Amino acid sequence: MTGDSEVLSDQAPDVGAPEADSAEMAELRLLRGGAPTGDVFPISGSAVVGRFDPAVGPVDVDLGPLDEGVYVSRKHAKIAVADGTWMLEDLGSSNGTFKLDPASDFQRISEPVSIADGDVIAFGNARFSFHVKSESAPSDAAELEDDGDAEQEEEGEVEDE
């Protein structure tokens, strides 16, 4: 029976529970003129958004290299997920953190607000679309590679080995 109990202890139901939120992934896609630029910033569970400063230390999402980075505070905002709900919180930034209300305009946030896939948010004047990534969903690059193979197969250019 000792062998059975060892196997059962390795499969305890709570083993993965505390890490469930940390496996959640999202990304910020930079927008200019309302269109994506191709700049993507990944978020794993929780991230402080800002710009690096040696006096303050690193941040998880460093917007300093962007042209818009001058409007972003060193520790500007925090994005985190808890129980499957993504939250956006301003950390006392100078130029504000905003969430787009499609019925009106950007609303400056003063307390944590929920954000969902496709929401448009801004740190100062740096605008982003927020996207939740599913573990089972292929990356954009993988989709492009798959599409390319499919097109070549249709044209008869891909040979099976």
KOLTOR-996608 format. One record per residue: residue number from 0; x, y, z of N, C-alpha, C, O in turn; residue in one letter. Coordinates in steps of 0.2 Angstrom, whole numbers, always signed. Last residue first. Layout:
N
  num   n.xx   n.yy   n.zz  ca.xx  ca.yy  ca.zz   c.xx   c.yy   c.zz   o.xx   o.yy   o.zz  residuo
  NUM      X      Y      Z      X      Y      Z      X      Y      Z      X      Y      Z        a
...
END
This chain:
161
  num   n.xx   n.yy   n.zz  ca.xx  ca.yy  ca.zz   c.xx   c.yy   c.zz   o.xx   o.yy   o.zz  residuo
  160    +36    +71   -239    +42    +67   -239    +41    +60   -236    +46    +56   -236        e
  159    +26    +79   -251    +26    +75   -245    +33    +71   -245    +35    +69   -250        d
  158    +29    +96   -257    +29    +89   -258    +29    +85   -251    +33    +87   -247        e
  157    +20   +110   -262    +23   +106   -256    +23    +99   -258    +18    +96   -259        v
  156    +14   +115   -273    +21   +116   -272    +24   +112   -267    +31   +112   -266        e
  155     +1   +115   -276     +5   +109   -278    +12   +110   -277    +16   +106   -280        g
  154     -7   +125   -272     -4   +126   -279     +1   +120   -281     +4   +120   -286        e
  153    -11   +120   -260    -16   +121   -265    -13   +122   -272    -16   +120   -277        e
  152     +1   +120   -254     -2   +113   -255     -7   +114   -261     -8   +110   -265        e
  151     +3   +134   -252     +8   +130   -257     +5   +123   -259     +6   +121   -264        q
  150     -7   +136   -243     -8   +139   -250     -3   +136   -255     -5   +135   -261        e
  149     -3   +129   -232    -10   +127   -236    -10   +130   -243    -12   +127   -247        a
  148     +9   +136   -229     +9   +129   -231     +3   +127   -235     +3   +123   -240        d
  147     +3   +148   -225     +8   +148   -231     +8   +141   -234     +9   +140   -240        g
  146     -4   +144   -214     -8   +147   -220     -3   +147   -226     -6   +145   -232        d
  145     +6   +141   -206     +1   +136   -208     -2   +138   -214     -3   +134   -219        d
  144    +13   +153   -204    +16   +147   -207    +11   +142   -210    +12   +140   -215        e
  143     +2   +160   -198     +5   +162   -204     +9   +157   -208     +8   +156   -214        l
  142     +1   +153   -186     -5   +153   -191     -2   +155   -198     -4   +152   -203        e
  141    +13   +155   -180    +12   +149   -182     +6   +148   -187     +6   +144   -192        a
  140    +12   +169   -178    +17   +167   -183    +16   +160   -185    +17   +158   -191        a
  139     +2   +170   -169     +1   +173   -175     +6   +170   -180     +4   +169   -186        d
  138     +1   +154   -160     +3   +160   -161     +2   +163   -168     +0   +159   -173        s
  137    -14   +144   -157     -8   +145   -160     -6   +152   -160    -10   +156   -161        p
  136    -22   +141   -142    -22   +144   -148    -15   +145   -151    -11   +146   -147        a
  135    -21   +135   -130    -22   +130   -136    -22   +134   -142    -21   +131   -147        s
  134    -20   +145   -121    -15   +141   -122    -15   +136   -128    -10   +134   -131        e
  133    -25   +161   -127    -27   +154   -125    -21   +150   -126    -18   +150   -131        s
  132    -23   +177   -122    -21   +172   -126    -23   +165   -123    -22   +164   -117        k
  131    -32   +192   -123    -31   +186   -119    -28   +181   -124    -31   +180   -129        v
  130    -26   +208   -127    -29   +202   -130    -27   +196   -125    -21   +196   -123        h
  129    -29   +226   -129    -27   +220   -125    -30   +214   -127    -36   +214   -129        f
  128    -21   +238   -139    -27   +234   -138    -25   +228   -134    -19   +225   -134        s
  127    -15   +254   -133    -14   +247   -135    -21   +244   -135    -26   +246   -132        f
  126     -7   +270   -134    -13   +266   -134    -11   +259   -136     -7   +257   -140        r
  125     +0   +282   -125     +2   +276   -128     -4   +271   -128     -6   +269   -123        a
  124     -2   +293   -117     -5   +293   -124     -3   +287   -128     -3   +287   -134        n
  123     -4   +285   -102     -3   +292   -105     -6   +292   -112    -12   +291   -113        g
  122     -9   +271   -109     -5   +273   -103     -2   +280   -105     +2   +280   -110        f
  121    -25   +264   -113    -19   +269   -114    -16   +270   -108    -19   +271   -102        a
  120    -34   +251   -122    -32   +255   -116    -26   +259   -117    -23   +258   -123        i
  119    -47   +242   -128    -42   +247   -130    -41   +251   -123    -45   +254   -120        v
  118    -51   +225   -128    -52   +231   -125    -46   +236   -127    -41   +233   -128        d
  117    -49   +212   -132    -51   +217   -137    -52   +224   -135    -52   +228   -138        g
  116    -54   +204   -117    -51   +203   -124    -53   +208   -129    -59   +209   -130        d
  115    -56   +216   -104    -57   +210   -108    -54   +210   -114    -51   +215   -117        a
  114    -54   +222    -88    -53   +223    -95    -54   +216    -98    -53   +210    -95        i
  113    -60   +230    -73    -59   +224    -77    -58   +226    -84    -61   +231    -87        s
  112    -51   +242    -64    -56   +240    -68    -55   +234    -71    -49   +232    -73        v
  111    -45   +251    -49    -45   +245    -53    -51   +244    -57    -57   +244    -54        p
  110    -48   +269    -50    -48   +262    -46    -47   +257    -51    -49   +257    -57        e
  109    -47   +278    -59    -44   +280    -53    -44   +274    -48    -42   +274    -43        s
  108    -45   +280    -77    -47   +276    -71    -43   +278    -65    -38   +280    -65        i
  107    -52   +290    -89    -47   +289    -85    -49   +285    -79    -54   +286    -76        r
  106    -59   +284   -104    -61   +286    -97    -55   +285    -93    -52   +279    -92        q
  105    -61   +288   -121    -57   +286   -116    -59   +288   -109    -61   +294   -108        f
  104    -79   +289   -125    -72   +290   -126    -68   +287   -121    -70   +283   -117        d
  103    -93   +281   -128    -91   +288   -128    -84   +290   -130    -82   +291   -135        s
  102    -94   +268   -131   -100   +272   -132    -99   +280   -131   -102   +284   -133        a
  101    -82   +262   -128    -84   +263   -135    -90   +267   -136    -91   +270   -142        p
  100    -71   +268   -118    -78   +266   -118    -81   +267   -125    -81   +273   -127        d
   99    -55   +263   -115    -59   +266   -120    -66   +263   -119    -67   +257   -118        l
   98    -46   +268   -101    -49   +262   -104    -55   +265   -109    -58   +270   -107        k
   97    -30   +274    -95    -37   +275    -98    -39   +268   -101    -36   +264   -103        f
   96    -20   +282    -84    -21   +276    -87    -29   +276    -89    -33   +278    -85        t
   95     -9   +297    -82    -15   +293    -82    -15   +287    -86    -11   +285    -90        g
   94     +2   +304    -81     -2   +306    -87     -8   +301    -87    -12   +301    -92        n
   93     +8   +300    -68     +7   +307    -70     +2   +308    -75     -2   +313    -75        s
   92     +1   +286    -59     +5   +289    -64     +3   +296    -65     -2   +299    -63        s
   91     -3   +277    -49     -2   +284    -47     +2   +288    -53     +6   +292    -51        g
   90     -6   +265    -56     -1   +265    -50     +1   +272    -48     +7   +273    -46        l
   89    -21   +259    -61    -16   +264    -62    -12   +264    -55    -15   +263    -50        d
   88    -25   +243    -66    -25   +247    -61    -19   +253    -62    -14   +251    -64        e
   87    -35   +230    -73    -31   +236    -75    -31   +241    -69    -36   +243    -67        l
   86    -38   +213    -73    -39   +219    -70    -33   +224    -72    -28   +222    -73        m
   85    -46   +198    -79    -41   +203    -80    -42   +210    -77    -48   +212    -78        w
   84    -52   +184    -71    -54   +191    -73    -48   +195    -73    -44   +195    -68        t
   83    -48   +171    -67    -50   +172    -74    -52   +179    -76    -54   +180    -82        g
   82    -44   +174    -54    -50   +170    -55    -53   +171    -62    -59   +171    -63        d
   81    -35   +187    -59    -37   +183    -53    -44   +180    -55    -49   +183    -57        a
   80    -22   +196    -67    -28   +191    -68    -29   +188    -61    -24   +185    -58        v
   79    -16   +212    -70    -16   +206    -67    -22   +202    -68    -28   +205    -69        a
   78     -7   +226    -73    -12   +222    -76    -11   +215    -73     -5   +212    -73        i
   77     -3   +242    -67     -2   +235    -66     -8   +232    -70    -14   +234    -69        k
   76     +6   +257    -72     +0   +253    -71     +2   +246    -70     +7   +244    -71        a
   75    +19   +264    -70    +13   +267    -72     +7   +264    -70     +2   +267    -68        h
   74    +33   +267    -65    +29   +262    -63    +22   +265    -64    +19   +267    -60        k
   73    +37   +279    -73    +41   +273    -72    +38   +267    -70    +39   +261    -72        r
   72    +24   +284    -85    +28   +284    -79    +32   +278    -78    +31   +273    -81        s
   71    +24   +290   -101    +23   +284    -97    +27   +285    -91    +33   +286    -91        v
   70    +28   +298   -111    +22   +300   -107    +20   +295   -102    +15   +295    -99        y
   69    +39   +293   -117    +40   +299   -113    +34   +301   -109    +35   +305   -104        v
   68    +34   +283   -125    +37   +281   -118    +38   +287   -114    +38   +286   -108        g
   67    +31   +285   -138    +26   +287   -133    +28   +286   -126    +25   +288   -121        e
   66    +41   +279   -144    +41   +286   -145    +36   +289   -139    +37   +294   -136        d
   65    +48   +266   -134    +43   +268   -138    +43   +276   -139    +45   +279   -134        l
   64    +57   +262   -123    +60   +263   -130    +55   +266   -135    +57   +268   -141        p
   63    +48   +262   -112    +53   +267   -113    +55   +268   -120    +56   +273   -122        g
   62    +40   +252   -108    +38   +256   -114    +42   +261   -116    +41   +265   -120        l
   61    +41   +236   -102    +45   +242   -103    +43   +246   -109    +45   +244   -115        d
   60    +34   +226    -92    +32   +229    -98    +36   +236    -99    +33   +241    -96        v
   59    +40   +225    -79    +38   +219    -83    +37   +221    -90    +39   +217    -95        d
   58    +54   +235    -75    +47   +234    -75    +46   +228    -79    +50   +226    -83        v
   57    +69   +238    -64    +65   +236    -70    +58   +235    -69    +55   +235    -64        p
   56    +71   +253    -55    +72   +246    -56    +68   +244    -62    +64   +249    -65        g
   55    +73   +266    -50    +67   +263    -48    +68   +255    -49    +65   +251    -46        v
   54    +85   +271    -55    +83   +272    -48    +78   +268    -46    +77   +267    -40        a
   53    +85   +267    -69    +90   +264    -64    +88   +265    -57    +90   +261    -52        p
   52    +70   +263    -76    +74   +269    -73    +79   +265    -68    +76   +262    -64        d
   51    +59   +258    -89    +65   +257    -85    +68   +263    -82    +69   +268    -86        f
   50    +42   +262    -88    +48   +262    -91    +54   +261    -87    +53   +264    -81        r
   49    +27   +251    -87    +31   +257    -86    +37   +258    -90    +37   +256    -96        g
   48    +17   +239    -79    +19   +243    -85    +22   +249    -84    +19   +253    -79        v
   47    +19   +224    -71    +19   +231    -70    +21   +234    -77    +26   +232    -80        v
   46     +8   +210    -72    +14   +214    -75    +13   +221    -73     +8   +224    -73        a
   45     +3   +193    -72     +3   +199    -69     +9   +203    -71    +14   +200    -72        s
   44     +1   +182    -82     -2   +182    -75     -2   +189    -72     -8   +191    -71        g
   43    +12   +188    -93    +11   +182    -90     +8   +183    -83    +12   +184    -78        s
   42    +11   +197   -108    +10   +197   -100     +8   +190    -98     +4   +187   -101        i
   41    +21   +204   -121    +17   +198   -118    +16   +200   -110    +21   +203   -107        p
   40    +18   +216   -133    +21   +215   -126    +17   +210   -123    +11   +211   -121        f
   39    +22   +220   -150    +18   +216   -145    +21   +215   -139    +27   +213   -139        v
   38    +20   +229   -164    +24   +229   -158    +19   +225   -153    +14   +228   -151        d
   37    +12   +231   -175    +16   +225   -175    +20   +224   -168    +23   +219   -167        g
   36     +3   +241   -174    +10   +243   -177    +14   +236   -178    +19   +236   -182        t
   35    -14   +242   -178     -9   +239   -174     -2   +240   -178     -2   +241   -184        p
   34    -22   +259   -178    -20   +252   -182    -14   +249   -178    -10   +253   -175        a
   33    -25   +271   -173    -30   +266   -172    -28   +259   -175    -32   +254   -175        g
   32    -13   +278   -173    -18   +280   -178    -24   +274   -178    -27   +274   -183        g
   31     -6   +264   -167     -5   +271   -169    -10   +272   -174    -10   +269   -179        r
   30     -5   +252   -153     -9   +255   -159     -6   +262   -160     -5   +266   -156        l
   29     +3   +237   -148     +3   +244   -149     -1   +247   -155     -1   +244   -160        l
   28     -5   +225   -138     -3   +227   -145     -3   +234   -146     -9   +237   -146        r
   27     -2   +215   -125     -3   +222   -127     -1   +223   -134     +5   +221   -135        l
   26     -8   +199   -120     -3   +203   -123     -6   +210   -125    -12   +211   -125        e
   25     -8   +185   -108    -11   +190   -112     -6   +194   -116     +0   +193   -115        a
   24    -11   +170   -100     -7   +174   -104    -11   +179   -107    -17   +178   -109        m
   23    -10   +160    -85    -14   +165    -89    -10   +169    -93     -5   +172    -90        e
   22     -2   +154    -76     -2   +151    -83     -6   +156    -87     -6   +155    -94        a
   21     -5   +161    -64     +1   +162    -67     +2   +160    -74     +6   +162    -78        s
   20    -18   +155    -60    -18   +162    -63    -11   +163    -67    -11   +167    -72        d
   19    -13   +142    -56    -18   +143    -61    -18   +150    -64    -18   +150    -71        a
   18     -5   +139    -45     -2   +142    -51     -7   +143    -57     -4   +146    -62        e
   17    -13   +134    -35    -10   +141    -34     -7   +144    -40     -7   +150    -41        p
   16    -17   +121    -42    -22   +126    -40    -18   +133    -39    -20   +138    -42        a
   15     -9   +110    -43     -9   +115    -49    -13   +121    -47    -12   +126    -50        g
   14    -12   +103    -31     -5   +104    -33     -5   +110    -38     +0   +114    -38        v
   13    -24    +99    -26    -22   +106    -26    -15   +108    -29    -14   +113    -29        d
   12    -25    +85    -28    -29    +89    -32    -27    +96    -32    -28   +100    -36        p
   11    -10    +75    -29    -15    +79    -25    -19    +84    -29    -16    +87    -33        a
   10     -2    +65    -35     -8    +68    -39    -13    +71    -34    -19    +71    -36        q
    9     +7    +61    -26    +10    +65    -32     +4    +68    -36     +5    +72    -40        d
    8     -1    +54    -17     +2    +60    -15     +5    +64    -21     +4    +70    -20        s
    7     -3    +42    -25     -9    +47    -24     -6    +54    -22     -9    +59    -24        l
    6     +9    +36    -25     +7    +39    -31     +1    +44    -30     +1    +49    -34        v
    5    +10    +34    -11    +15    +38    -14    +13    +41    -21    +13    +47    -23        e
    4     +0    +25    -10     -1    +31     -6     +4    +36     -9     +3    +42    -10        s
    3     +5    +14    -17     -1    +17    -19     -2    +24    -16     -3    +29    -20        d
    2    +17    +10     -9    +17    +12    -16    +11    +16    -19    +12    +21    -22        g
    1    +10     +6     +2    +14    +12     +3    +16    +15     -4    +15    +21     -5        t
    0     +4     -6     +0     +0     +0     +0     +4     +6     +0     +2    +12     -2        m
END
